[in-house]
Amino acid sequence: MAKKNDTGFQSSAGLMRYFDTEDDKGIKISPRTVIGIAIAVVVVVLLANTLFPL
């Protein structure tokens, strides 16, 4: 029995419609800011671990 492979376009069309919409309601954060915050959190955790050992 032959398999039908015509479902790929239909399933990807929904994803394309989902990602093509622009949402202006959310907060805009640059990637550099996110990386900077992550590095700052790592530094704070390392300093806290050094200054206040268990």
C-alpha positions as CSV (number, residue, x, y, z in Angstrom):
1,M,0.0,0.0,0.0
2,A,1.5,3.4,-1.0
3,K,1.8,6.1,1.6
4,K,0.6,9.6,0.9
5,N,3.2,12.3,1.5
6,D,1.0,15.4,0.9
7,T,0.6,16.5,4.5
8,G,4.0,18.3,4.8
9,F,2.8,21.5,3.1
10,Q,-0.4,21.8,5.1
11,S,1.4,21.3,8.5
12,S,4.1,23.8,7.6
13,A,1.6,26.3,6.3
14,G,0.2,26.7,9.8
15,L,3.6,27.3,11.3
16,M,4.5,29.9,8.6
17,R,1.2,31.7,9.4
18,Y,2.0,31.6,13.1
19,F,5.5,33.0,12.8
20,D,4.6,35.6,10.2
21,T,2.4,37.5,12.6
22,E,4.0,40.5,14.3
23,D,3.3,41.0,17.9
24,D,3.8,44.6,19.0
25,K,2.4,44.0,22.5
26,G,5.4,42.3,24.0
27,I,8.6,43.8,25.5
28,K,11.4,44.2,23.0
29,I,14.8,43.1,24.5
30,S,17.9,43.0,22.4
31,P,20.0,39.7,22.4
32,R,23.0,41.5,23.9
33,T,20.9,42.6,26.8
34,V,19.8,39.0,27.5
35,I,23.4,37.8,27.3
36,G,24.5,40.6,29.6
37,I,21.8,39.7,32.2
38,A,22.8,36.1,32.1
39,I,26.5,36.9,32.6
40,A,25.6,39.2,35.5
41,V,23.5,36.5,37.2
42,V,26.4,34.0,36.8
43,V,28.8,36.5,38.4
44,V,26.5,37.3,41.3
45,V,26.0,33.5,42.0
46,L,29.8,32.9,41.9
47,L,30.4,35.8,44.2
48,A,27.7,34.7,46.6
49,N,29.2,31.2,46.6
50,T,32.6,32.6,47.4
51,L,31.6,35.1,50.0
52,F,29.0,32.9,51.8
53,P,30.2,29.3,51.6
54,L,27.9,26.6,53.0
